[in-house]
Amino acid sequence: KTVRKVMLYIHNKYDSPMDLKTIADQLKVNSSYLSRLFHQEYGCTLTQFINSQRINHGMSLLQLTDQSVQDVAAACGIQDVNSFIKLFKKQTGLTPMQFRISNRNER
């Protein structure tokens, strides 16, 4: 039940600054407990999951819009475009622009 609440919170707020402590405070649970519970359920840290959700959303925006990479990063809750590019490349193996170009034919 707690993990479902975390998922809903992340889904609704991924474009806002958030971290383990923020989410734990919102759900009124201990952050260590939440971290352990989440890791048991999903096999990754909460931060890794949040970043993954943000990058997945960024992928959609890059495919469906002509927004700049900086605007896409901000829409995903990442204000530093360089951090977004690093996270994006780590998850996809491509920079955001490489991804957009390689997926342009799929629009």
Backbone hydrogen bonds, N-H to C=O, Kabsch-Sander energy under -0.5 kcal/mol:
donor,donor_aa,acceptor,acceptor_aa,energy
5,K,1,K,-1.8
6,V,2,T,-2.1
7,M,3,V,-2.6
8,L,4,R,-2.3
9,Y,5,K,-2.5
10,I,6,V,-2.9
11,H,7,M,-2.7
12,N,8,L,-2.1
13,K,9,Y,-1.6
14,Y,10,I,-1.3
16,S,13,K,-2.7
23,I,19,D,-2.4
24,A,20,L,-2.8
25,D,21,K,-2.8
26,Q,22,T,-2.3
27,L,23,I,-2.3
28,K,24,A,-0.7
28,K,25,D,-0.6
29,V,24,A,-2.4
34,L,30,N,-2.5
35,S,31,S,-2.4
36,R,32,S,-2.3
37,L,33,Y,-2.8
38,F,34,L,-2.7
39,H,35,S,-2.3
40,Q,36,R,-2.3
41,E,37,L,-2.0
42,Y,38,F,-2.8
43,G,39,H,-2.4
49,F,45,T,-2.1
50,I,46,L,-2.8
51,N,47,T,-2.7
52,S,48,Q,-2.2
53,Q,49,F,-2.5
54,R,50,I,-2.5
55,I,51,N,-2.5
56,N,52,S,-2.4
57,H,53,Q,-2.2
58,G,54,R,-2.3
59,M,55,I,-2.5
60,S,56,N,-1.7
61,L,57,H,-2.5
62,L,58,G,-2.7
63,Q,59,M,-1.8
64,L,60,S,-2.6
65,T,61,L,-2.2
72,V,68,S,-2.5
73,A,69,V,-2.7
74,A,70,Q,-2.2
75,A,71,D,-2.3
76,C,72,V,-1.2
76,C,73,A,-0.7
77,G,74,A,-1.5
78,I,73,A,-2.7
79,Q,77,G,-0.6
81,V,79,Q,-0.8
84,F,80,D,-2.0
85,I,81,V,-2.6
86,K,82,N,-2.3
87,L,83,S,-2.7
88,F,84,F,-3.0
89,K,85,I,-2.6
90,K,86,K,-2.3
91,Q,87,L,-2.2
92,T,88,F,-2.8
93,G,89,K,-2.3
99,F,95,T,-2.7
100,R,96,P,-2.6
101,I,97,M,-2.6
102,S,98,Q,-2.5
103,N,99,F,-1.4
104,R,101,I,-0.9
106,E,103,N,-1.1
107,R,104,R,-1.3
